[in-house]
Amino acid sequence: MSVFSVDPQAGNPVTSEVLDEVCKSLGVKLKNEEHEDYRKLLAVFDESARELMEMDDYIPAVDLVRFPRTGYWKPEQTHGAWAWRCDIKDTQPNNGILAGKTVCLKDMISVKDIPMLLGTEFVTGYVPDMDATVVTRILEAGGRITGKAVCENLCHSATSHSSSTGTVENPHAKGYSAGGSSSGSGVLVSLGEADMSIGADQGGSVRIPATNCGVVGLKPTFGLIPYTGCGSNEPTNDHLGPMTRTVLDNALLLQAIAGTDNIDGRSFAAPAPSRIPRYYDILRSVNDPKHLSGMKIGIITESLEVPVLDPRVKDCFLAAAEGFRRLGATVEKVSIPIHKKGSMIWTGVSKVGGYLTKMHPGAGRRGHMMHGLNGLFAEALQDEAKWDKAYVATKNIYLNGAYAAKQYPSLLGKATNLSRRLRDAYDTALEDYDVLITPTLPYVATSHPASDATPLEQIKKQVGLTSNTCQFNQTGHPVLAIPIGMLEPLEGPGAGVEGVKLPVGMQIIGRWWGEEAVYRVGHAWELGHDWKSLGSQ
């Protein structure tokens, strides 16, 4: 340890009583003859801490001359998907790869001077003092940022009823979930109110709304897109991902934002932006993009054995898989038994790690710490009124995490080790197959819970929803979600109503850094099929 002095300054606030309170919080006692020594050591640490806290923070710079802020406003809403509207663009001539494209951002991505709502009343009043790395890269590539998309409550809901700004409606049928937690992103892209969006995915939160809204969503290889300036749930699960109407546009947006920023530790293994493959250009250069001859595609058997899987979704998925055969690919089933345990492994990390991230943000991480936001979480937990406003899943994370810390102190470590076993199992299968595929979700979008629904009634709408998605947040593999058909809802206001159908999706899973392969497969399927005409009753 580094100690710069053993003689505290006069008037130091660390008294014997302060040291006793610290010992009490740890459940330990000090020998009487050592008490004063440890008081002095704590006192000199306090002096060092106070000096550090008085230093100017080191915040990524924002070029407000080139990318000026012109304010933000609440727009007219048709589906409840906008958190804010704004208009940010490059003031210099810019013919970058995103020139002419409008982009909205999930409202947990920092945009300097625009309040971050995070879809919650649990923490309020946070206004970022920086732009996230992805914001800068979009603007430098010529994109135009037109607003913030509604984020489900602290990114803690897989359905779209939880945001403090109100329910987000499915673009294909009001009364149904748009998916979460990047609900606003999926809706705005689907409706054409934005060309593109950046969502965030910690357990499926790009892929779920992409599927429910009938758009394309990518959870990239872990760390490929730097997370700097974005609200974190659990740092080993955190992924940002592009959401677009086509695979080509998805590849274009990824090409603009991918690559390490040398700030976010998650991104340190990723190539520099200058060395990122030109995904869009590669797809455009394929001579016959519908031809998949030589590609081997593996259907994960266990993904079709999810207890809540709607048989109609299974049939739609298998019909879509047949489409790959018609494009020349070899399609086979492959068993990966631990896939069924993936949700449990992810839960061990997301619940305990998510709790620790909120209680001790920044521990064990390199990157830019949003301590203004982190401090609001600490304050909220001590405020009974704010706790009462916390969403059911948020409360559940705190309760589960605190319980596990006492009853299962090794749970996070065990789940982390088993995450590597899970990754190795997929990697083994990917030695024989170019990509793996599963249904994205086991059932179509559900109707919204009642406004006075109990905690359990709210959660029941999401049971089993992430059965095939959350595993890959733990393993870090790239996963592309594409729409493959439409099915009639079996419950809710649209059940039995002629013409009401909701999207079904497929996941395409690749090797680490294998975005090129998942894009190629997804693009081929997209070109060869009209997904809105597929499906059954």
N, C-alpha and C positions, 0 to 999 in steps of 0.2 A: 504494500500500500504506500501511497505518497502522503507524507505528513510534512508540512512546511514550517510548523512551529508546534511547541507543546505548551506555550504560554499564552492563554487567551487575553484579549484586550480588556481593559477595564470597562465595566458596564455590559459585558456579554450577557445576552438573555438566557443562556443555557444554565439553569440552576440545578441543584440536586433534585428538586421536584420534577423538573422537566425530564431529567434522565430516568427518574422512577416511572413516569408515564410511558416513556419509550419501552422500558423493560416490561411494564405491565401489558403493553400491546403485543409484545412477543411471547409473553407467558414465561419469562425467565427472571432470575434474580442474580445480583452481583454480590461478591463478598464485600463486607464492610470495608476491609482494608484496601480494596481496589476501586471503591466507588468514586473517589475524587479523581483518580487517574482517568477513568473513563469519562467523567464529566468534562475534564479538560480536553480530552480527545474529541468529544462531541462538540464542544464549544469552538475549537479551532476549525472543525469541519463546517460549522454554522457560519463562521466568518468567511470561509472560502465560498460557500454556497451563496451568501448574500452578495459578495463581490461579483460572482459570475452572473447572478440575476440582474445586476445593474448594468451589465454590458449590453450594447446594441445587439439585437438579434441579427441573424444572417439569413435574409429572405431572398429567394430568386427574384431578380429584377424583372419589371414589366415595362415594355416600351410603349408608354401611353401617347407618345407623339405619333408613332407609326400605327398603333392599334388603339385609338382613343375610345373612351367610354362616353356614350351619349345618353345614358340613363337606362332605366328599365321600367316596365309597366305591366299591369295585369290586363290580359286580353279578354275579349269575348270568348267564351268556352262553348264547344259543342259536345265534347267528350271528357272534359275535366283534365286534360293532359298537359296543359302548360302550367308551369310554376311561375315563370316570368317570361316576358318577351324583351328582347334587346336587339341591338343591331351593331355588331362589331366586325370591322373589316379592315384590311390593309389600306392605308392612305396612299401607298406607293403603287405604281403600275405592277400588276402581279399576274403572270400567266402560268402559275404553278399548277400542279396536277389536280387541285381542288377548285380551280377557278370556275366560277359560275355555280358552285354547289352551296346549298344552304345546310347548315348543321345545327342541331340542337343537342344539348348536353344534359345527361342525367344530373339532377340537382343534388349531387354529392361531389361534383367536380368543381374545383375552385375557379371562379372568374372574379378577378379583382373588382371590388366595389359593388358587386351584386350579391345581395343576401343569399345565404345558403339555408334553405328551409329544411332539407333532409326529410320532408314529409312528416314532421313530428312537432309536438308541443312539449316534449320532454326536455329538449335543449332548444333554446331560442336565442335570437339576437346575434347570430354569428355572421359577420361580413368578412369574407376572405381578403387578405392583404397581398395576394399573389395570384397569378394564373397558373393552373396546372400545366405540366409539360405538354400534355396533349392539346391544350388550348393554344399555346404558342405555335405548335407544329401545324395545327389546322390553319391558323391565320397566315403563317409563313408560306403555306402551300396554296394560298389564294382562296381558302374557304371563307364563308361568311357565317358567323355565329348569330343565329336569330332568336335564341332563347334557351331557357332552362326547362327541361322536361320533368314532370312530376316523378318523384322518387317515393316508393312505398316507405312506410314508417321506419326510418333508420335502416332501410334495406332489409327489414326483418319479415317481410311478407311475400309469399309466392303468388298471392292473389291481389287484386287491385282495389280493395275496399278500405285499406288501412291509413292512407295518407291524411294528414291533418287538413289538407286543402280540399278534401272530398273524394268521393268515389271516381275512379277512372273507368270509363265505359269501353267495352270491346268494340272495335271499329266495324265488326261484322254483325253484331247484334247487341243492342243496348240491354242492360240487365244482366250481362255476363262479364266475367273477369277478363281483363286484358292481360293478365299474368303479371308477376312481380319478380324482382322488385323494380326493374326498369320499365314500369308500366307506361309512363308517359312517352318514353322513347319509341316503344313499339307502336303505339297508337298514332303518333305524329308522323312517323315514317309511312305507316300503312295508309293513312289518309292523304298523304302527299303534302302535308303542311310543312314538312322538312324533307330534304333529299336524303339526309343521313343523320345518324345519331351515334353518340358514344354512350353505351350503357356500362354497368358494372355487374360482375358475375362472381358470387361467392358460394353458390350452391346450385346455380342454374338461372340466375337472375337476368342474364341476357337471353338465354335459350328459351326460357319459359314464355316471356312476353313475345319473343320472336315467333314462337309457335302459335300462341293464342291469337296473335294479330296477323299471322300469315306473311311474315317478312323473314329475311335472312339474318341470322345472328351468329357471330363467332366468339367463342371463348378461346383465346389464343394460347399458345404455349406459355406456361407460367413465366412472367417477367419480360415477355416480348414487347409489351407496351408498358412503359414506365408509369408507376402509380403516383408519382409525386404530385401533391396538391389535391388528393382525393380522400374522402372519408373512409377509414378502414374499419372493417368488421373483425377480421382475423388475418394477419399478414401472410400466412401461407396459403390462404384461400382466395385472397384478393386478386381479381383480374379485371381489367377494362376490356371492352370488346365493341367492335363496330356493328351497327344495325342498319340495314339497308333494304331496298326492295329487290335487288338482284345480287347474284354472286359476284358479278363483275364490279359493281359499285362497292361491294364489301371489300374486295381485294384492293381497290383503288384507295379507300380510306385507310386500310391497314398499312399500305405502302407509305402513306403520308405520315403516320403517327408512330410506327414501330421503331425499335432500336433503343439501346440503353441511353439514359441521360446522365450517367455517372453521378446521380444523386440517390435514386431509389435503389436500395440494396436488392430488391426483387429482380431488378433489371440487369444486374452486373454480368450475368452469363450471356445476355443477349448480344448480338452483333451491334456495332455502331450503326447509326442511321445510314451512313454512306455504303454500308455493306449489306443492308437488308435486300433480299431478293425483290425484284420488280414484279410482284405478284400479278398485278393488272396486265402489265405488258406481256408476261409469260402466257397468261390465259388468252390474250388477244392474238398471240402468235401461233397458237396450236392450229395446225392445218385442218384437222377435222375434229372439232371440239366434242362432237357427239360420239367419237370412237374411243372405246375404252379397252380395246384388245390388248391383252397382256396384263391387265390389272386384276389383282385378286382381292376380293371383298369378303370379309368374314362377318356373319351375323352372330352376335353374342347370344347364345342360346338362353342364358339366364335372364336376359332383358325381356324375353317373351314369357317369363314365368312369374312376373310381378303379380302379387295377389289381386291388386285393384285394376289390372289391365283390362280395359274394355275390349271384348273380342272383335268388335268392329275396327278398333284402332289396330289390333294385331293384323287383321286381314288387309287393311289399307297399307300397312307397313310392308307386309310380305309381297303385296302386288307391286309396290314401288321398288322393292328389291329385285323383282323379276325384270323391271325396266332396265336394270344394270346389265342383266344377261343379254337383253336385246341390243344393248350398246356394245356388246363384245366382251364384257368382263366375266370372270369366273366368280360365282357367288356360292359360298358354302357356309354352313353353320359351324361355329367353333364354341366349345364349352370353356368358360372361365369361371369356375365355381365361386371364387372369392368375390365376384361381382355382386353377389347377393348380400355380402357383408359390407359392401362399400358404404352404404348409407349409415350403418352403425359406426364405422371407422370415422367417417366425416363428422358425425354427430359428436364423437368424443373430442375432436379438435375444435369444431365450430362453437360448441357450447362452452367448453372450458377455456379455450383460447380466446373466444369472443369476450368472455367475462374478464379475463386477464388484460386484454387489449384496452378495455374501458377503465379498468381499475389501475393499471400500470402502463399507460401508453408509451410506446417507444422502447421499452425494455428489450434488449437483444437485437435491435434493428439499427441499420444505417439508413439515413435518408433525411428528408426535411420533416420535422415534427410540427404538426399544426397545433401547438400547445394552447392557442386561443380557444380552439374548438375542444381540445381535450379537457381544459379547465372547466368548461361548461358542463361536461358530463359529471365531473366531481361535485360541482355545485348542485346539479339536479338531483343527485342521489340523496342529498341531505334535505331536500325540499319536498315535503309530503304532498303538496298540491301538484308539483311536477310529476312525482312518482305516480300519482293517481291518473295522470294523463298519459303515462307510458303505454304503448301498445302491448298486447298480451304476449307476443313473442319476445319483446324486449324484457319484460318482467321475467319471463321464463328463462332467458339467458342468464340474467343476474342470479336467479334462484338456483338454477342448475349448476352454474359455475361455483357459487359459494358453497353449495352442498358437496360438490365433487372435490373442492379444495380441502375439505375436512375429511370426507369419507373415502375418497379415492384419489389421494395426492399423486399417484402415478398414472392416472387415467390419460392425461394429455401426452405423457411420454410414451405410453403403450400405444395409443392411437397413432402417434407420429411414426413409431416404428412399423406398425402394421400398414401405414400409408405407403411405405416403401415396398412392402410385400405386394400390396395392391398394384403399385406401379410396375413392379417386376412382372406380374402376371400378364398385364396388358402388353408390356414390351415383348414378352415371349411370344404372344399371339401375333404381334406385329412383325416378328421375324418371318412369319409365313404369309402374312397378308399386307397389302399396301395400306388398306384402311379397314376399320371395323365399323359396323353400323348397328344402331338400336332405334326403337321408337324414342322420340324425345320425351313425350309425356304419356302416361298410361290412359288418360281420358281427355276429352275435349274440355274447353273452358267451363267452369261451374258458374252457377248464378251467384250473385252477391249475397252474403249473409244479411239478415235483418239488421237494421240500425241499432236495435237493442239486444243483439245477439250476445250470449254469454261467451266467456273466453273459450270454452270447449267448442261451442257452436261455430265460432270463427275458425278455429284450428281444424275442425272436421272437414271444412271445405278444401283443405290442402293435404289431407292424409295420403301418403304414398306418391305425391306429385313429383318429388325429386328422386324417385327410385332409380332412375337411369341417368341423372344429371350430376348429382353432387360428388360422385366418386372421382370425377375428372378434375374437380377443383383440388382434390387432395393429391392426385397423381400428376397434375400439370399438363396432361396431353392436350393438344389442340382439338377442339370440337366445333364443327360447323352444323348449325341447325337450319334446315330448309323445310318449307311447307310442301306437303305431298298429296293433300286431298282435303275434302270437306265432309263432315258428318253432321247429321241432325242432333241437336241436344235432346237428352232424355229427361231433363228436368228444367225447371225455371220457366220464365215467361215465354220462351220461344218453343217449348216442347209441343210438338204436334202442329206447329204453325207452318203452313206451306211456305217453302222458300228459305226458311231460316236454317243456316248451316254454319258450322264453326270449323276452323282449320285443324288439321292433323300434321304432325311434323316428324322428321327423321333426323337423327344425329349421325354425323360422319366423323369418326375419330381417327386421328393420325399419330404418327411418331412425333416425339419432341422435335420442334422446329420443322415439322412436316406440313405447314400450312399450304404449300404448293399442291400437295397431293389431295388434301381434303377439298381445296378449291376446284381442282380439276374434276374430281368426281361429282361434286355438287353442281358445277357449271354444266357438265354433260347432261346430268339428269334434268336440270332446269330447262335447257334448250330442247330436250326431247319430249317434254311433257307440259300439258296445261293443267297445273295442279288443281285449279278451282273446279275443273270438270271431273275430277277423280274422287273416289270414295263411294260409299253406299248409304243406304237408309240407316 
